[in-house]
């Protein structure tokens, strides 16, 4: 039987067959998603603001639904990447899809794949190692999962510049979601309900767009709307 003292050596825990869903401990999350203990701890500590899924205690150890946690974390990475990049990143698509240098450049907002090729040879801090390689007749082509590139953008040092062009060129925004119609909706909701919390406003906002957006995304948009109640 697993005890709280040996949870670092346990395997992922599966709930009864009636659900078939896997529960991950923090040790499992470190292994599967390549995140550090301190990062996972910070995500949990800030759960009220980032929408972290609730934990389930199994044998004295916190666990999370593997699918729910991954879906939440991918969307958090996507929204943070958008807020952390001003060079028009391409942040749609399946998080687990493998992409080559050309698509990686679009994801990161680079002008072309030249920067990606340079980063493979001389990676900046946080640049992910390729998840796989295509063996071509004359060379090897690296491939990454989309979510690893989102994570790089979300965690990158020096906010607001994705690389590939000098600072000060290209389109820029003064704050996250500037010019986004969702920010306008968030401002309107705040104006109508100035004392409401983000948790109270998000259900209303979820119904206002044709395309669904996650709670972490709306939470970040509301944070920007509170900091910038009017368009500058």
N, C-alpha and C positions, 0 to 999 in steps of 0.2 A: 504493500500500500504506500502510496506517495505521501510524504510528509512535507511541511513547509520548509524543512531544513535541506531537503534534497531536490528542490524544484529546479535548480540549475542543471540537473542531469536528466530531467524527465523528457519524455517525448511528448509531442502534441497530443492533447486529450480529445477524444471523440465522444459526443453526446450519444444517447441511445439511438438505435437504428430507426426509430419512428421519425426522426428529423434528418439523420444522416449528415448533420453539420459538424464541422470540426471547430474546436476551441483551441486558441493559441495562448500560451503563457507569454510573458515578456521575453523569456529565453527563446521561445519559438519565433517571436516577432523579430528579434535580433538576427536570428539565423536566416529566416525567409526573406526579410526585407532589407537586410544589410544595414540596419540602423544601430547606433550606439546605445548603451544603457542610459546615458545622460539625456540623449535626444528623446527616447521613449518616456523617460521620467518627466521631462519638461512638457511633452505633449499631454501627459496625464494631469500634471499639476495645473495646466492652463485649459483644462477640459471645458470650463464654463464659457470660455471665449472662443474656443476652436471647434466645439461640437463633438469632442471625443466620445466614442461609443461607451456605454456603461459596461462595467466589468461584472463577471460572474465568478463567485468564489468556488473553486473546486479543490478539495483537500487542502484548504487553507491558503491557496495561491490564486491570484487574480488571473482570469482568462477572458478572452474576447472571441466572439464569432469571427472566424477567419475571413469569410467573405465580406461581412459588414465592415470589419476593420480595414481591409484592403480597399474597399470602395470608398470609405470615408477618407483614408489617407491619400489615395490617388487624387481625389477632388481637392483636398487641402493643398497638395503639392501644385496642382493646376492653378488654383486661385492665388497662391503665394507667388508662383512663377509669373502670373499676369501682373501682379502688383509690383514685382521686383524687376520688371523688364520694360523698356520703353521702345525697343526696336521691332515692334509688331511681331511677337512670337506666334507660332502656330500651335495651339494647345488643344486641338480636337483629337479625336481618334481613340482607338482601343489602347489603354495603358500598357497592356502586355505585348502589343504588336512590335515586331522587330523592324527597325528602319536603318537604312544606310546613311552615308555622309550627306547626300543631297537633302534628304528629308530631315536629318538631324539639324542641318543648317537652318531650315525653315522653322523648325521647332524652337530653336534658340534665337531666332531673329537675326541671324548672320546674313550678310549680303550674298554669300555663296558658300560652297563647301570647302573653300581654301582654309578658312579658320578652323574648321573641324579637322582637316588633315593635319594642320599645324598642331592642334591640341592633342591628337593621337601620338605625335612624336614628342611633344613637349607639353604635357598636360598642366594646366593651371590648377590651383587648389580646388579640390572638389570635383574635378572632371572625372566622370565614371569610366572605368575600364570597359572595353567592349564586352557585351554578353555573348557574342559569337562572331565568327568570321565566315565570309563567302570565299571559297577557294577558286579564284579565277585563273585562267591560263597563264597570265603574266604577273599577277599580284594577288594579295589578300585584301578583301574589303571588310572593314569592321561593321558591326551591327549592334545597335542598342535597343533595349526596350524603351518605349516612349516615356514611361514613368521615371526612369533613371535620369533622363534629360530634364524632365519637369523638376525632379528633386535637385538637380544641379542648379537650375535657374532659381528655385525657391531659396536655396541656401547660399547662393553665390555672394561673395564679399563685394562691396562696392555697388550698392543698389543703383539700378537705373541704367546700367550700360551692359549690354549683352556681349560686347566684343564685335570685331569685324569692321567697325567704323569708329573714327575718333569721337570722343565725347563732344557733344555740341552739334552733331550732324543728325539728320533724319528727324522723324517726328518725335516729340517729347510730350510728356504729361507732367503736370506739376504735383499731382497726387494720385493715388490709386483710383482707377475707374473714372477718371476725369473724361467727360464727354460720353460716358456710357449711359444709355437710356435707363438701365437698372438703377443707376445712382439717382436719377431724377425721380424714379418711383420711390426709392428709399427716402429721399428728402421730403416728398409729399406725404409719405406715411408718418414720418417724424413730426412734420408740421401739424398734421391732424391729431397726433397722439404724442405730444411732447414728453409725457411722463412714462410712456410705455418702455419696457425693456426690449432688447433685441429678440429675446425668446418669445415675447408676446407679439411682436410685429412680423416675424418671419412667416408664420402661417398665412397671414394676409398677403404677403408679397409672393408666396409660392403660387398663388392663384392668378397673379397678374401678368404672367408671361406665358406665351405659347410653348416655348421650350422650357423644360424643367431645369432648375438649378438647385444645387444642394444647400443644406442649411449652413455649412461652413462658408460657402460662397456668399450667401446673403448676409451672414454675420460680418464678413469682411467689408461688404458693400455698405452696410449700415455703419460700421466703424468709420469709414471714409466720409459718409454723409454727416455724421455727428461732428467730425473734425472740420468739414467744409460744407456748412449748411447752404451756401450759395455758390453758384458757378463764378469762378474768378475770371 
